[in-house]
Amino acid sequence: LGPLDAPCNLAPPPIAGDVGPPQPMLEPFFAAKQHPIPVMIGSNSDEASVLAVFGVDIAGQIQKMRRERRVGLGLIRLLYPGVKGDEALGRQVCRDMVFTTLGYVVMQAQQRIGEPCWRYWFDYVAEAEHNTYANGACHGNEIPYVFDTLTRAEPTCHYVNENDLAFASQVADYWVNFARHASRTRDVLHGPVRWPASIRGRDRLERGGRAAVAGGAVADRGVRARGGGAWGGGGRG
């Protein structure tokens, strides 16, 4: 057996046996008809790493915009100062259009029905992998941190160090606290960095990893409140 390349593959693979939702996932959120429960949602700094599986040419997207929407591309560049080259810009634009924006849409929908939403930006890379993941945390890289399974997951179990393990423990604690305590009346997750939910009129984003090396950070409408050691401790430098 060998891998099949597009268009012969069906990636991502379908799952048999589960009942599919009766409507596209985002429609209830657009209509503010989602279940009234707290939500945690976020994305990683290099989510664009997965787009090749779907046949997306990230540099080609920028080149297409240059041909068809040159003025629009100029405006987009203003949002990414210092990012040079079609591949680098495409990586960030595609990431935000496909993944980052999704979290923001869900957060706004939660605000409309008065439910809290914890939104995060994950940028942590194990210290031994800094060169391997030069663009940041890839799609799915947060999973062994959320479940605190770095010592059991391949290949991280072979090279994680104490800093990586301490960081994973802190991340997992936030997820457990969310599952145990999150509600309309308990809209703060406690830890090394106090993490308040996004509620109506207060948009907040937890930033962890490379962008917060000296400590965890909560961005509140663009203003970062620094804290000590949560999501950022041991992050990429």
Buried (B, 14 or more C-beta within 10 A) or exposed (E): EEEEEEEEEEEEEEEEEEEEEEEEEEEBBEEBEBEEEBBBBBBBBBBBBBBEEEEBBBBEBBEEBEEEEEEEBEEBBEEEEEEEEBBBBBBBBBBBEBBBEBBBBBBBBBBBBEBBBBBBBBBBBBBBBEEEBEBBBBBEBBEBBBBBBBEEEEEBEEEBEEEBBBBBEBBBBBBEBBEEBBEEEBBBBEBBBEBBBBBEEEBBBBBBBBBBBEBBBBBBEEEEEEBEBBBBBBBBE
